[in-house]
Structure formats: C-alpha cells, structure tokens
C-alpha cells in the first residue's frame, strides 16, 4: 500500500498540442497579412518613369484627410483601378468616369473634389494617347490627375 496513487507515479506519455496549434495559427495570420500587404505595395506589371528630384522641392500636399485613388496605365494602354486588395481592369475611359462619378455620389469620395487625388501609375512605355485620354477624362469629371514616378538615382 502506497501513499501516492499509481497513476501519479507513471510518467505522462502524452504531449499537450494546444501551444503548438496557437503558434501555427499565429504564423498563418502573420503570413496572410504579409501576403496582402505585398499586394497593396507593389504593382509588378509597371515600370515607372524615373525623374530627377529638384533641389528645393517639397511635397505638394501634406494633409492627412486627402483621399487617394490609384489608376494604372500599362504598356499596351490598358487601364486598371488599383485598390488595397485587388486590381480591377477597366475596359474604357467611360467606365473609369462612371466609377469616379458613382463613388462620389454614394459618398465614398469627399464632397470637396480637391481633397481627392487621382494618382496615375504610368508605365514608361505606355502610349501617350492613352495617358492624355485618361487625364482629360478625369478632369472632365472634376478631379485632378497626378502622375507617380520614381526619382532617378545619382550614379
């Protein structure tokens, strides 16, 4: 007869899997967030124009309440509406104008149109006719188009 029960004297042969499952869930969440973030930061199908930075140039806007819309023009002159999650191909200028007008009317865009920046990610080999048509179409709806570029690196 023993004071300690037999079950307590035998070594525990099972492994507690709860911490491992928690770790796997955290790793899954981390890599899912990383994948979505990379999609929003990079549009891999564009090769932006490179410009030299002027000596005394400053940011045009430093206001935090400015809403940004990202549009891209590819090498073949195709248009895409770039969002945080996905790029939406736009078949024509009219479709872009209709989407801008629709988002303005339902309240997604600010009522003051000067608080909305339409940023153009233009491939350096994009045809000029596509660029000009898009800029004039955006101005026609009442917004201002702003091209995005990469500064040239000094050698």
N, C-alpha and C positions, 0 to 999 in steps of 0.2 A: 504494500500500500504506500503510495507516494502522495506528498502534499501538493505537487504540481501535476495537473492533468497531462495525459499522454499527448494530446493534440498540441499543447504548448511546447513540448519538448522537441517535436519533429520540426525540421526546417521547412519554411514556406517555399514551395516549388513554383508558385505562380508569379507572373510579372504583372504589375499594375500598368495598363496601357493608357490610362487617362492622360497623363502628361504628354505622351507621345502623340496622341490624337490632337491635343491642344496645340502642340508645336507644328504639326502638319497643317492644321487649319490656319495658323498664323503665317506660315510660309506660303500657302496658297493665296491668302489675302494680299501679302506683300507682292508676289509676282503678278497677280492680276492687276493691282494698282500700277505697278511698274509698266506693264504692257499697255494699259490705257493711256498712261502719261506719255509714253514714247509716241503713240499715235497722234496725240494732240500737239506735240512739239515739232514733229518733223513731217513734211510732205516730201517724200523721197523722189517724186517724179519731176521735181522742178530744179532747175539750175538757175539761181537768181543772178541778176546783173550785179556787177561789183563797181562801186563808185568810190572816188577818193573823198575822205572826210575833210570838210573845210575847217580852217584853223579855229575860228570863233563861233562855230555853230553850236546851238543849243537845241534842246527838244522843243518842238512847236507847242505841244500840249503836255502839261504835267498834271492834269486834272484827273481825279480818280473816278468821277461819275460819267466818264465818256464810255459809250457802248461801242464795241468794235465788231464789224462784220468782215470776215475773211473770204475773198474770192480769189481763185487762181485761174491763170490762162496758161495752157500747156503749149508745147512745141507746135502741135497741129492746130492751134487756135481754139481748142475746146475749153469750155468753162466748167468750174467746179465751185460749189458753195462749201467751204471748209468749216466744220463745227468741231466741238471738243471730242465727239465720239466717232464721226464718220464724215467722209467727203461725199457730197451729193452732186452727181453730174447734172449740169444744166444744159438743155439742148439748144436754147436760143437766148438772145438778149431779152426778148419779151418775157420769157419765163423768169429771168432774174428781176426784171422790173416788177412783175406781178408779185413775186415773193417779197421784195422790199416793201411794196405798197401794202400787201396783206399783213406783214409783221408790224408795220407802222399803224395800221388801222386797228389791229386787235390789242395794241398796247405793249407789244414786246419791245419795240424801239421807243426811245424817249420822244416826247411831243416836240421838243426843240430839235429840229433836224441837224443843227450844227453840233449837237452833242453825240452824234453818231459818226464814227469813222468807218468808211468802207475801204479796207486795206486790200490792195491788189498785189498778189504774189505772181509776178510775170516771169515766165521762162525767158531767158535771154534770146532764144531762137523763135519766140512766138511771133506770128505775123503782125505787122503794125496795124493792119485793118481791123483785126480782132480787138486789139488794145484800144484803138480810137473809138470803135463802136461801143465798147463797154464803158469807157469813160463818159462819152456823151449820153449814153442811156442812163447811167447813174445820176448825172447832173440833171437830166430831164425829169427824174422823179423827185429831185430836190436835195440830194445828198452830194457830198464831195468825195471824190475818189483819190486815194493816196497810194502811190506805188511803194512797195517794200523792196529794199535792196541790201546787199552785203557790202560793207566798206572794203576797199582794196587793202591788202596787207602790204606794208612797205618792205621792200627787199633790201 
